[in-house]
Structure formats: structure tokens, C-alpha cells
Amino acid sequence: MASVRLFFTLLACLAALPAFADEAQIRKVIEAKLGDARVESVQPSPVKGLFEVRLRTHEGPQIVYTDAQANNIIVGSIYDTKTNRNLTEEQMNKLLVIKFDSLPLQDAVKITRGSGRRVLAMFADPHCPACEKFERELARVDDVTIYVFMYPVIHPELAEQSRAIWCSPDRAKAWVDLALHGREPVAQASCSTPIERNLALGAQLGINATPTLFFTNGERVRGGLTTAVLEKTLDDTAREAKAK
């Protein structure tokens, strides 16, 4: 609680500060204090007196907050309590947008349910508890095509099972059997697989959590979604794609 009180005390102080940022000072201080970080932009944040600083680091984009003179640097998320939205996460998702068509879908396990008209790509580890939880939500969704990029980073020592899934005669079934039901693949990892390429692609995209979802508008979501939110997001992105 002390850290929470400190955060809101800082916000109260920052509200009284000048409305214009000293961008040169902010760049100088933050790049000196945060090591390999390079400041890409400085702009007002949703909180009066606080500025959003977008950084480029070796781990990818990052957002921090500061006052107009960079006397305080705040690392964390801004939550809008009225709407229950994580505003920082929403901004990060915009920074991390990709071109969906750039994904090498041939390296993913393709699962089609119903008409398959709605499309989703997912980086997941079959031994990830959060992935298993999301698979239960995903199992309730129809009329969807799911491209699963197997990304065995939680238990890399079990990566052979992901390779065996790729070598299975029915990859989609083998994936669901393991990821949702815990049934190990019967096939052997005796064929050429894209697992190493998936690991390299995930690192390139800055994926550090599983599951990580990508929708056809290029936006990503770290972690799973409830069935209701997933259905709405799939419908929204399908409409966007159709309108183009």
C-alpha cells in the first residue's frame, strides 16, 4: 500500500507542474538513468502534469512517465478507475501492432472450427497454465480459424512434444489433446519442424508471455481473454477486415 500511496502522492504533485515538457531535459535524464533506453517520443499522458515517454530498448518498446523536468520517473501502468481500463497497456498494444499478413502462417498449427470466418493467431506453450486456461475459453468459440505458433518457452526441456505435434498426422487434434487435455502426442519428433523459427520470431516480436494473441488488425493481447471478450474482438476485427 505504501507504494500505491507514493504513486498517487506523485500524481498530486505532478498535477501542479507546468503543462509543457522540457523534452530535451527528459531525453537527457531518462537515457542516462535507464541505460540502453532510447527516447522515441514525449507527449502528454492522460493524467494532467504527467508525460508519457515512449522508449526503445533491447527488449522492445516501453512506456514510462515523468514530470515536465524529469525530476521523477514512474515505471508502471495508469488505470482508469471509472472505466476499469489499463491505459498504459492500451498504448503499448498500439505500439506493438504488426502486419498480420507478415506472420509466416505456414509455420503454425491451423485449427478450423465452423466456417472459420474469424481469424486469430496465437503464440502458446502447451505446458503453460495460462494457455491451458485460455484453451478452455477458446474451446467455446465457433466459426474461427486459429493459427497456433508453438512457442515452448515455459518448459523448454519439453519442446520435443511440440515437435511431435508438428509431426502428427492431425496437428490440430494433437495440439488440443496436449494443450487442453494433457495427453502427450503419440507421434515421434521425426520430421522437420518450425519450432526454432517460431522461437526466433517470438523473440523478434518481443513476445515474453504466453499466450500472446494477434488479431487480423495487427493488435496483440498478452494473456488470454474470456469467451465473451474474445467473441467481441473477433467480430470487431472481422468487420474491420471486411470493410477494407
C-alpha positions as CSV (number, residue, x, y, z in Angstrom):
1,M,0.0,0.0,0.0
2,A,2.9,2.4,0.7
3,S,4.0,2.2,-3.0
4,V,0.4,2.9,-4.1
5,R,0.2,5.9,-1.7
6,L,3.5,7.2,-3.1
7,F,2.3,6.8,-6.7
8,F,-0.8,8.9,-6.0
9,T,1.2,11.5,-4.0
10,L,3.4,11.9,-7.0
11,L,0.4,12.3,-9.3
12,A,-1.0,15.0,-7.0
13,C,2.3,16.9,-7.1
14,L,2.7,16.5,-10.8
15,A,-0.8,18.0,-11.4
16,A,0.5,21.3,-10.3
17,L,3.6,21.3,-12.6
18,P,3.9,23.1,-15.9
19,A,1.8,21.8,-18.8
20,F,4.8,21.8,-21.2
21,A,7.5,19.3,-21.1
22,D,11.2,20.1,-21.4
23,E,11.7,17.4,-24.0
24,A,15.5,17.9,-24.2
25,Q,15.8,17.5,-20.4
26,I,13.6,14.5,-20.3
27,R,15.6,12.8,-23.1
28,K,18.9,13.6,-21.3
29,V,17.8,12.3,-17.9
30,I,15.9,9.2,-19.0
31,E,18.5,8.0,-21.4
32,A,21.2,8.5,-18.7
33,K,19.2,6.8,-15.9
34,L,17.7,3.9,-17.9
35,G,20.8,2.5,-19.6
36,D,20.2,1.2,-23.1
37,A,16.8,3.0,-23.5
38,R,16.4,5.5,-26.3
39,V,13.6,8.0,-26.1
40,E,11.4,8.0,-29.2
41,S,8.8,10.5,-28.2
42,V,7.4,12.6,-25.3
43,Q,3.8,13.5,-25.1
44,P,1.1,14.4,-22.5
45,S,-0.3,11.4,-20.7
46,P,-4.0,11.0,-19.7
47,V,-3.0,12.4,-16.2
48,K,-2.6,16.2,-16.0
49,G,1.1,17.2,-15.4
50,L,2.4,13.7,-16.3
51,F,4.1,13.0,-19.6
52,E,4.3,9.7,-21.5
53,V,7.7,8.8,-22.7
54,R,8.0,6.1,-25.3
55,L,11.3,4.2,-25.2
56,R,13.1,1.8,-27.5
57,T,15.1,-0.8,-25.5
58,H,16.8,-4.1,-26.4
59,E,13.6,-5.8,-25.2
60,G,11.4,-3.7,-27.5
61,P,9.1,-0.7,-26.9
62,Q,8.5,0.5,-23.4
63,I,6.5,3.4,-21.8
64,V,7.4,5.3,-18.7
65,Y,6.0,8.5,-17.2
66,T,7.7,11.7,-15.9
67,D,7.1,15.2,-14.9
68,A,7.9,18.2,-17.1
69,Q,11.6,18.3,-15.9
70,A,12.2,14.6,-15.4
71,N,12.6,15.0,-11.7
72,N,10.5,11.9,-11.2
73,I,10.4,8.8,-13.4
74,I,7.4,6.5,-12.9
75,V,7.5,2.9,-14.2
76,G,4.1,1.3,-14.1
77,S,0.6,1.4,-15.5
78,I,-2.1,4.0,-15.4
79,Y,-5.5,2.6,-14.6
80,D,-8.7,4.5,-15.3
81,T,-10.9,3.5,-12.3
82,K,-14.1,4.8,-14.0
83,T,-13.8,2.6,-17.0
84,N,-11.6,-0.2,-15.5
85,R,-9.1,0.3,-18.3
86,N,-5.4,-0.1,-18.2
87,L,-4.5,2.9,-20.3
88,T,-0.8,2.0,-20.4
89,E,-1.5,-1.4,-21.7
90,E,-3.7,0.0,-24.4
91,Q,-1.0,2.4,-25.5
92,M,1.6,-0.5,-25.6
93,N,-0.7,-2.6,-27.7
94,K,-0.8,0.2,-30.3
95,L,3.0,0.4,-30.3
96,L,3.2,-3.3,-30.8
97,V,0.8,-3.5,-33.8
98,I,2.1,-5.7,-36.6
99,K,1.0,-6.6,-40.1
100,F,-0.9,-9.8,-39.7
101,D,-0.2,-10.9,-43.2
102,S,3.5,-10.8,-42.3
103,L,3.2,-13.7,-40.0
104,P,4.5,-17.0,-41.5
105,L,1.2,-18.8,-41.1
106,Q,2.7,-21.9,-42.7
107,D,4.7,-22.4,-39.5
108,A,1.6,-22.5,-37.3
109,V,-0.8,-25.4,-36.5
110,K,-4.0,-24.5,-38.2
111,I,-7.3,-25.2,-36.3
112,T,-10.6,-24.5,-38.1
113,R,-14.0,-24.5,-36.3
114,G,-17.3,-24.0,-38.1
115,S,-17.0,-21.6,-41.0
116,G,-13.6,-20.4,-39.9
117,R,-14.5,-16.9,-41.0
118,R,-12.9,-15.2,-38.0
119,V,-9.1,-15.4,-37.6
120,L,-6.7,-15.4,-34.7
121,A,-3.0,-16.2,-34.3
122,M,-1.6,-17.3,-31.0
123,F,1.9,-17.9,-29.6
124,A,1.5,-20.6,-26.9
125,D,3.3,-23.2,-24.9
126,P,1.3,-26.4,-24.4
127,H,2.7,-26.6,-20.8
128,C,1.7,-23.0,-19.9
129,P,-1.1,-22.8,-17.2
130,A,-2.4,-19.6,-18.6
131,C,-2.5,-21.2,-22.1
132,E,-4.5,-24.1,-20.7
133,K,-7.0,-21.8,-19.1
134,F,-7.4,-19.8,-22.4
135,E,-7.8,-23.1,-24.3
136,R,-10.9,-23.8,-22.2
137,E,-12.3,-20.4,-23.2
138,L,-11.3,-20.9,-26.9
139,A,-13.0,-24.3,-27.0
140,R,-16.3,-22.5,-26.6
141,V,-15.7,-20.3,-29.7
142,D,-17.1,-21.4,-33.1
143,D,-16.6,-20.1,-36.7
144,V,-12.9,-19.3,-36.1
145,T,-9.6,-20.2,-37.6
146,I,-6.8,-20.3,-35.1
147,Y,-3.1,-20.3,-36.1
148,V,-1.1,-21.7,-33.2
149,F,2.6,-20.8,-33.2
150,M,4.0,-23.4,-30.8
151,Y,6.4,-21.4,-28.5
152,P,7.8,-23.8,-25.9
153,V,9.5,-21.3,-23.5
154,I,7.8,-22.3,-20.2
155,H,9.4,-25.7,-20.2
156,P,11.9,-25.8,-23.0
157,E,13.0,-29.2,-21.9
158,L,9.6,-30.5,-23.1
159,A,10.0,-28.8,-26.6
160,E,10.2,-32.3,-28.2
161,Q,6.4,-32.7,-27.5
162,S,5.8,-29.6,-29.6
163,R,7.9,-31.0,-32.3
164,A,6.0,-34.3,-32.1
165,I,2.7,-32.4,-32.5
166,W,4.1,-31.0,-35.8
167,C,5.0,-34.4,-36.9
168,S,1.5,-35.8,-36.1
169,P,-0.9,-36.7,-38.9
170,D,-3.5,-34.4,-37.3
171,R,-1.7,-31.5,-35.9
172,A,-4.8,-29.7,-34.7
173,K,-6.0,-32.6,-32.7
174,A,-2.6,-33.3,-31.3
175,W,-2.3,-29.7,-30.1
176,V,-5.7,-29.7,-28.4
177,D,-5.0,-33.1,-26.8
178,L,-1.9,-31.8,-25.2
179,A,-2.7,-28.2,-24.5
180,L,-6.2,-28.7,-23.2
181,H,-6.3,-32.3,-22.0
182,G,-2.7,-33.0,-21.1
183,R,-2.5,-36.0,-23.5
184,E,1.0,-36.3,-24.9
185,P,1.4,-36.8,-28.7
186,V,1.8,-40.3,-29.9
187,A,3.9,-39.3,-32.9
188,Q,7.7,-39.0,-32.7
189,A,9.5,-35.8,-33.4
190,S,11.0,-37.3,-36.5
191,C,10.3,-34.6,-39.1
192,S,11.5,-31.1,-39.9
193,T,9.6,-28.6,-37.7
194,P,9.3,-24.8,-37.4
195,I,9.9,-24.7,-33.7
196,E,13.2,-22.9,-33.9
197,R,11.9,-20.4,-36.4
198,N,8.9,-19.8,-34.0
199,L,11.3,-19.1,-31.1
200,A,13.3,-16.7,-33.2
201,L,10.1,-14.9,-34.5
202,G,8.8,-14.6,-31.0
203,A,12.0,-13.0,-29.8
204,Q,11.9,-10.6,-32.8
205,L,8.3,-9.6,-31.9
206,G,9.2,-9.1,-28.2
207,I,6.8,-11.9,-27.1
208,N,7.6,-12.5,-23.4
209,A,4.3,-14.0,-22.2
210,T,2.2,-16.9,-23.3
211,P,-0.4,-16.9,-24.6
212,T,0.1,-13.9,-26.8
213,L,-2.7,-13.3,-29.3
214,F,-2.7,-11.4,-32.6
215,F,-5.8,-10.3,-34.4
216,T,-6.2,-9.5,-38.0
217,N,-5.9,-5.8,-37.4
218,G,-2.4,-6.5,-36.1
219,E,-3.1,-5.7,-32.5
220,R,-1.8,-8.1,-29.8
221,V,-3.1,-9.2,-26.4
222,R,-0.8,-10.6,-23.8
223,G,-2.6,-13.4,-21.9
224,G,-5.9,-14.9,-22.5
225,L,-9.4,-13.4,-22.8
226,T,-12.8,-14.5,-21.6
227,T,-15.0,-16.1,-24.2
228,A,-17.3,-13.0,-24.3
229,V,-14.4,-10.6,-24.8
230,L,-12.8,-12.9,-27.4
231,E,-16.0,-13.2,-29.3
232,K,-16.5,-9.5,-29.5
233,T,-12.9,-8.8,-30.5
234,L,-13.1,-11.5,-33.3
235,D,-16.3,-10.0,-34.5
236,D,-14.9,-6.4,-34.5
237,T,-11.7,-7.3,-36.3
238,A,-13.7,-9.4,-38.9
239,R,-15.9,-6.4,-39.6
240,E,-12.8,-4.2,-39.9
241,A,-11.2,-6.6,-42.4
242,K,-14.4,-6.8,-44.4
243,A,-14.7,-3.0,-44.6
244,K,-11.3,-2.6,-46.1
